[in-house]
Amino acid sequence: MVLEYYEAFRSGLLRHIGIEQRVLFPAVKLALKGEYPPGTAQLRLEHAAITSLLVPTPDAALCHELDALLSDHDGREEGPRGVYEACEACLTAEQSAELATQAAARPEVPTMPHFDGEPGKSARVYRTRAAALEAATRVRRNRGAR
């Protein structure tokens, strides 16, 4: 029963991240003529780390790591002078309403089964926020920061 709740949380969180990445951030970048608001790069990095922590089979330690990362992340999104405030400042009421409509239309995110790595192989499955953030930073650096 607990895993059932976790799976609903997992799918909802992936949907939330998808809405920000595919609806909100592109619209704000367009409104700001090619720029993202300050703090968006950090949120995008954290989205990659959060997503990677949703891959392995959850246990209490993994949930604790995810909770700690989400607590910091939510503050950067919703806190005073957070990214959401910056997004609202550059969008008109009509644009915000249109984005809300687009967000509501986004489907539930299908999820894959959990993956804990293959025995005997060097798996890139992360179970701590530090390892997930380090990996996301490494990928961003290798791809060139976007």
PLY file of the C-alpha trace (Angstrom):
ply
format ascii 1.0
element vertex 146
property float x
property float y
property float z
element edge 145
property int vertex1
property int vertex2
end_header
0.00 0.00 0.00
2.80 2.44 0.82
4.49 1.76 -2.53
1.20 2.60 -4.24
1.28 6.08 -2.65
4.93 6.51 -3.58
4.18 5.65 -7.21
1.41 8.27 -7.34
3.82 10.79 -5.80
6.53 9.80 -8.29
4.26 10.21 -11.30
2.89 13.51 -10.01
6.35 14.88 -9.33
7.55 13.91 -12.82
4.46 15.61 -14.28
5.18 18.75 -12.23
8.79 18.83 -13.45
7.62 18.29 -17.03
5.20 21.21 -16.80
7.95 23.50 -15.57
10.48 22.30 -18.16
8.15 22.15 -21.18
5.51 24.80 -20.46
6.59 27.41 -17.90
10.30 27.88 -18.54
10.04 28.09 -22.36
7.21 30.64 -22.08
9.18 32.77 -19.64
12.30 32.53 -21.79
10.25 33.77 -24.74
8.78 36.63 -22.66
12.28 37.60 -21.55
13.54 37.54 -25.14
15.83 34.52 -24.81
16.78 34.70 -21.15
15.70 32.58 -18.22
15.01 34.24 -14.87
17.81 34.00 -12.29
17.76 30.66 -10.48
16.25 28.68 -13.34
19.53 26.93 -14.17
19.76 25.65 -10.59
16.16 24.40 -10.71
16.84 22.58 -13.97
19.92 20.96 -12.45
17.88 19.91 -9.43
15.14 18.55 -11.70
17.72 16.20 -13.21
18.88 15.13 -9.75
15.32 14.63 -8.47
14.44 12.58 -11.53
17.46 10.34 -11.02
16.49 9.74 -7.38
13.11 8.48 -8.59
14.76 5.62 -10.53
15.80 3.15 -7.79
13.43 1.20 -5.60
12.51 3.50 -2.72
13.44 2.84 0.89
13.49 5.08 3.95
17.00 6.40 3.27
16.19 7.28 -0.35
12.96 9.00 0.69
14.92 11.05 3.24
17.40 12.14 0.52
14.57 13.05 -1.84
12.76 14.98 0.89
15.88 17.00 1.72
16.48 17.85 -1.93
12.82 18.78 -2.48
12.80 21.02 0.61
15.69 23.09 -0.73
14.26 23.02 -4.25
10.80 24.19 -3.18
12.34 27.17 -1.40
14.08 28.22 -4.60
10.82 27.87 -6.53
8.27 29.31 -4.15
10.22 31.30 -1.59
10.63 35.06 -1.45
12.40 36.18 -4.62
12.01 32.64 -5.93
11.83 31.63 -9.56
8.02 31.52 -9.57
7.91 35.15 -8.45
10.30 36.09 -11.26
8.17 34.14 -13.75
4.97 35.89 -12.63
6.64 39.29 -12.95
7.36 38.84 -16.66
4.05 37.30 -17.74
0.75 39.06 -18.35
-2.43 37.77 -16.72
-3.49 36.39 -20.11
-0.20 34.57 -20.58
-0.43 33.11 -17.08
-3.98 31.92 -17.74
-2.89 30.29 -21.01
0.00 28.54 -19.27
-2.36 27.28 -16.56
-4.61 25.84 -19.29
-1.63 24.17 -20.96
-0.42 22.78 -17.63
-3.85 21.36 -16.78
-3.92 19.60 -20.14
-0.60 17.82 -19.56
-1.17 14.10 -19.17
-0.04 11.92 -16.31
3.53 10.77 -16.78
3.96 7.05 -17.40
6.73 5.61 -15.28
9.12 2.77 -15.81
9.72 0.05 -13.24
12.33 0.94 -10.64
15.91 0.06 -11.59
18.62 -0.66 -9.05
21.44 -1.49 -11.44
22.64 -4.76 -12.84
24.61 -7.06 -10.52
28.29 -7.05 -11.34
28.06 -3.95 -13.53
28.93 -0.39 -12.75
25.43 1.04 -12.52
24.70 4.72 -12.59
21.90 4.60 -10.08
22.01 7.32 -7.46
20.64 7.01 -3.95
21.85 10.27 -2.37
21.14 13.88 -3.26
24.89 14.62 -3.28
25.59 11.90 -5.86
22.55 12.86 -7.96
23.49 16.56 -7.98
27.11 15.73 -8.79
26.03 13.56 -11.73
23.61 16.22 -13.00
26.34 18.85 -12.76
28.75 16.62 -14.65
26.21 16.00 -17.42
25.41 19.71 -17.68
29.10 20.56 -17.89
29.68 17.92 -20.59
26.69 19.12 -22.65
27.36 22.77 -22.10
25.07 24.66 -19.71
21.71 25.46 -21.29
0 1
1 2
2 3
3 4
4 5
5 6
6 7
7 8
8 9
9 10
10 11
11 12
12 13
13 14
14 15
15 16
16 17
17 18
18 19
19 20
20 21
21 22
22 23
23 24
24 25
25 26
26 27
27 28
28 29
29 30
30 31
31 32
32 33
33 34
34 35
35 36
36 37
37 38
38 39
39 40
40 41
41 42
42 43
43 44
44 45
45 46
46 47
47 48
48 49
49 50
50 51
51 52
52 53
53 54
54 55
55 56
56 57
57 58
58 59
59 60
60 61
61 62
62 63
63 64
64 65
65 66
66 67
67 68
68 69
69 70
70 71
71 72
72 73
73 74
74 75
75 76
76 77
77 78
78 79
79 80
80 81
81 82
82 83
83 84
84 85
85 86
86 87
87 88
88 89
89 90
90 91
91 92
92 93
93 94
94 95
95 96
96 97
97 98
98 99
99 100
100 101
101 102
102 103
103 104
104 105
105 106
106 107
107 108
108 109
109 110
110 111
111 112
112 113
113 114
114 115
115 116
116 117
117 118
118 119
119 120
120 121
121 122
122 123
123 124
124 125
125 126
126 127
127 128
128 129
129 130
130 131
131 132
132 133
133 134
134 135
135 136
136 137
137 138
138 139
139 140
140 141
141 142
142 143
143 144
144 145
